[in-house]
Amino acid sequence: MQEENSVKYAERVRKIEPFRVMDIVARAAALEADGHDVVHMEVGEPDFPTPGAIVKAGQKALTAGKTKYTTAQGLPELRECISQQYMDWYGISVDPSRIFVTTGGSAALLLVTAMLLNVDEGFLMTDPGYPCNRHFLHAFEAEPQLVPVTADDHFQLTPALIERHWKDNTRGALIASPANPTGAVIARKDLEQIANAIKERNGYLVVDEIYHGLVYGDVAQDSVLSIDPSAFVVNSFSKYFGMTGWRLGWMVVPPDAVKIAEKLSQNLFICPSSVAQYAALGAFSTDAKNEMERNKAEFKKRRDFLVPALRKLGFGVPLMPEGAFYVYAKLPAGLGSSEAFAQSLLEQHHVAITPGTDFGTYLAEDYARFSYSQDLETLKKGVERITLALERNRGI
């Protein structure tokens, strides 16, 4: 009989924690299979269908048999469209030769990690922050250097925090704007200061712009490329474009990194999905853009409902989220840990949220993330159930 644990797995696997929100999604699905009505406020996926123009473009590609490999860098015509998007949105020129279409934003983040970090070197990143970022680094035996941030820092890195936390093995910083889980956007002047602080240390700046397009009100949306053309940018067709399951993203790299990115893309992924790429060409049509802007307006309505509702219930939301579709809220006193509250809320009241422990360690047990990617009626039902949960907890 084989001894237990006689087969040893790579040490890096031990360092990669479960993606807790996906466990919650699985448990919510099991409850739904048993006949329960679950309100989903946990997952970062728009409830809107993929815009019709994108679907039609994908169907047309399938009918035409466009299912073969593309180049590792992606369809030239799609990279041209992405390049034009930078001109339309930010007024900047980005050479399509610097753009790589990837298998989701995740593949772009993996490629950037592989390009920039040696074993035991690290990137500064916010705590709280998107959990997979630190796990991407662990996959390459690099060091995620988590920097605690609060509302006083606008939940973002600052030059002062960069100076305080920069170490001998720090190679740069990975920041996100808008950020997951906080929805915080970095103002242009602050982004300029961050870029300068990293440049002074000869570091790399990597910016996750995956939620660009989903910025609300009068908040300005600036790409880091308008400030630092040498920055590495990661983006995605998942959020604003509504193509989560199509698994398509892109990255922009400096000219001297093009050959390296191409070599890694060829070996790690061969190419992104050809059908998804042809479908994405439809994302730049007028019909698709109009649909995406209507969806964005709905997200703002949902945010403007959910934040006051949570505050009224005693959740701490010091800053109005400026982008994405999340509220990172401090739990009212007396609810216990975020994981215990999230589990109780799901099992007893059938509302799925994500505990703060998915996003880091700093004050994580005191926070939870609420997604407003569901329609208003569903969110109202969720708030009613959360209200009942709090009343029962307080013995009302």
N, C-alpha and C positions, 0 to 999 in steps of 0.2 A: 504494500500500500504506500502511495506517495505521501511523504510527510507534508503537513500543512505549511504553506508559505515557502516550499522548497523552490518554487519558481519565483524569481525576483524580477520585478518590473523596474523600469528606469526611475531614478530618484526624482526626476522632474515631475513625474505623475503625482507623487505625494504632495508636492507643493501647489498643485492646481486643485482648487476647491470646486465643489459642485456649483453650477450656475443655479442658484436657489430659485430664481423666478421660474425656471423651466420645470423644477420639481413641483412648484405650486400650480403651474399650468396643467401638469399631468394629474395632480390630485383633483383639481377642479373638473377636469374632463371625466375622471372616474365618478365624481359626485353627479355630474350631469348624466352619465350613463345609467346611474341608479334612479334617474327621474327628478333630480333636484334642479331648481332654477338658480344658476350661479351668476352673480354680477361680476364681470371681469374688469378689475381696475389694476391688474398686475402687469400685463404684458405690453411691451412697447410696439404695438402693431396697429396702424390705423384701421378702423372698422370699414372705411369706404372701400368699395371695389377698385381694382386697378382701372384707371381711366380708360374709357372705351376705345380711344384712338390707339392706345398702347396694345390693348387686346387684339384689335383688328390688325395691327401691324404684325403681331406675333402669329396670328392665324394665317395671314398672307404668306409669311415666311415658311410656315409649315407646309402649306399647299404647294409652294414653289420648291419644296425640298431643300431649303436652306438650313440643313441640319449637320453640315460638315464642320470640321475644325476651322477656326479662323486663326489669324496670327496670334501669338502670345500677347501682343500689345492691344489687340482688339480691332474691331472694324474701323478702317480709316474714316468712313463717313460718320460713325458715331463719335469718334474723337474730334472730328470737325465740329459737330453739333455741341459737344461739351465745351470746346474752345469758344464758340460763339456765345454760349451761356455766360462765360466769364465776362465777355464784352457787354452783353445785355444787362447783367446784374450789377457788375462792379466797374465797368468801363476800363477793363484791363485786357491786354493782349497776352494770351497764353498759347505758345506754339503747340499744336497738336502732337508734335513729336515728343513732348514732355508728359503727355497724358497716357496713362495705362488703364484700360478697362479691366476690372477684376471680378472675381467670384464673390460679390458682396463687399461691403466695407471691411469685413473681417479679414478677407484675403489681403486687402491693401495694408491693413495693420500688421499682419504677419510678415508681409514682404518688407515693409519699412523696418520692422524689428530685425529681421534677418540681415538687412543691408547695413544697419547702423551700429549694432551692439555686438561686442565680443562677450565671451563668457565672463560673468561677474561684473560687467559694466552695467550702468543703470540709467534710467530716465526718471526725472521728477514727474510726479502726477498727483492730482488732487485726491484727497480722502475726505469726503466721498467722491467716487468716480465710477465710470462704467467698469464692471468687474472683469470683463474679458481682457481689458488692456493689460492688467498686471499678469494675467495668466498667459497672454501671448509672450510676455517677457520670460516667464518661467519656462516656456516651451523651448526657448533658446538658451536657457541657463544664464539669463541676465537678471538684473535686480530691479524690481519695481520699487522706486523710492517714494513712498507715500507721504504727502505733505498735508497735515490736518488743515482744513479750511472751514470757515464759518461765514455767517451772514456779514460779519464785519469785513471780511475779505471779498464779499460778493460771491462766495463759494468758488473763487478762482485763485490761481497763482498770482502773486504780485512780485515785483522786483525785490522787495524786502524778503519775502519768503524764499525766493530763488537764492538770494545771497546767504540766507541763514541755513538752508538745507543742502546747498551744493557741496558735494564731496569729491575726493580725489578721483573716484571711479565714475562720477556723473558725466554722461556724454551729452545730455540735453534735457529737453522737457517735452512731454506729450500733454497737450491741453485740448479742451473741447469747448466749442462755442457755436450754438447753444449746448449746454452741458446736460448730460444724463448722470444723476437723477434730478438735478436742481432746476433745470431750465434757465440757468444763468448765462447771460451773454457778456462777452468781454467788449467794453467800449474801445473805439479805435485808439484813443490816446493811451489806454492801458495796454493794448496789444502792441503798440509801438514801443512802450517801455519794456515789456516782457521780451520782445524781439531783440532790443538793444542789450538787455541784461545777459541774454544767452549768447549773443554775438561777442560780447566782451570776454566771455569765457571760452570762446571758440567751440561752442556747442551747437548741436542740431536742434532745430525747432520743428516739431511735428504737430500739426493742428487738425483735429477731427472737426470737420464742417458738415457732418452727416445730417444735422437738423437744419441746415441752411434752407431757406424758403419758408420755414415755420418760425418766423419772428413776428411779434405782434405789436400793434400800436405804432408809436413813433420811434421805436427802437431801431437804430441803424444796423444794417447788416454789411459788414466789411469782410472780404476775404483777406487772410493774412498775406496773400500774394500781392495785394496792392501796397503792402508795407514792406515785406521781405520776400522778394522773388526767389530767394534760395531756400525758402521753407519747404517742407514736405507737407502735402495736403492730402487728407483722406476724405472721400465723400461717398455717397450711396444713392441708389435709385429707390431705396426702401421706404423712406419716411415721407418726404414731400411728394415724391413721385408715386407712392403707393404700390411699390413692386416688391414687397417683402419676400414672398416665396419664389420670385424669379431669380433671386440671389445674384444681384448685379451691383457693382460699385465702380469707383475709379480712384486713382491717385495721380497727383502731379508731383514730379520730381525735378530737381535741378538738372540742367543739361549734362553735367558730368556724371550723373547717376543713371542716365538712360540705359546704357549698355549693361550695367549691373542689374538694373530692374528687369531688363529683358531676359537676361540669362536666368535669373531666379524664377521669373514667371514661367519660362519654358519648362524648367525642371520641376517646379512644385505644382503647377496647375495646367500645363500645356496651353490652355486657353479658357476664357470664360464661355458660358453657354452661348452657342451661336444663335439659337432661337430667342433667348432673352435679349441679346444685343440687337437683333433686328426689330424686336418689339420695342425696345427703348428708343429707337428712331422716332416712333410715334409720340414720344413724350414731349417732343419739341414743336409739335403742331399747335396751332391756335386753339383747337378744340380741347386738347389735353391741358394746355396751360390754363384755359378758362375754368375747366373742371377742378384743377388742383387749387386754383385761387378760391373757388367756392368752398372747397373742403377746408382750406386754411381759415376762412371766415367762420366756419362752424367750430373749428378747434378753439378759436378765440372766445366764442360764446360759451363753450363748455368750461374753459378756464375761468371766465368771469363769473360763472355759477359756482364752480367747485371750490375755489379758494375762499370766498366769503363763507360758504357753507361749512367748510372744515374749521375755519377760524371761530365761527359761532359755536361749534361743538367743543372748543378748547384746544384744538390742535395749533401748534405754533408754526406759522408761515410768515416769517419776518419780511421776506422779499417776494413781491409778485413775480412768478416765473415769466421771463421775457420771451422764451422760445421753447421749442420741442412740445411735448404734451404730457408733462409730469408735474406733480407737486410733491416736494420733499418736505414732509411735515414732522415736527416734533410731537410725540404722543402726549396726550394729557396725563397728568400725574396719576399714579395708582394703577396703571394698566399692566405693569410688569414689563418684560423684555419685548422688543419688537417682534421677535420670532414667535414668542408665546401668544402675543396678541394677534398676529397674522394667522396663526394656526387656529386659534379660537374663533376668529371672525369667519374663517372659511368653513370650519366644521360645523359651527353652531348657527351661523347667520348667512352662510353661503355668499360671502363677499370675498373676492380674492384680491389681496394687495401684496406688495413686496416688502419684506422687512429690510431695515437699513443695513443689516449685516451682509447683504448681498453687495454692498457698494464700498466696503472698507471696514475699518475698525474704530475710527474716531467717533465717539458718541453714537455709534451705529445702533446700539440697543435702544436708543431713545427716539429713533426716527423710523418712518416708513415712507415708501413711495407710492403715490396714487397716480395712476394713469387716467387721463381724460380722453382716451382714444375711443370711447363708446359714446353713443348718442345721449342727448340731454335727458330723455326719459329714463334711460338705464342708469345714468349717474344719479338722478333724483331717487330712484329706487335704492341704489347703493347707499346714499346718504341716510335714507330712512332706516335701513337695516343697521348702519353704523350707530345711528342715534339710539336704536333699541339696544344694541350691544353695550353702549356706554351706560345707559340707564340701568341695565341689569347688573353691570359691574359695580355701580354705585348704590345698588339696592333701592332704586327709585320705584 
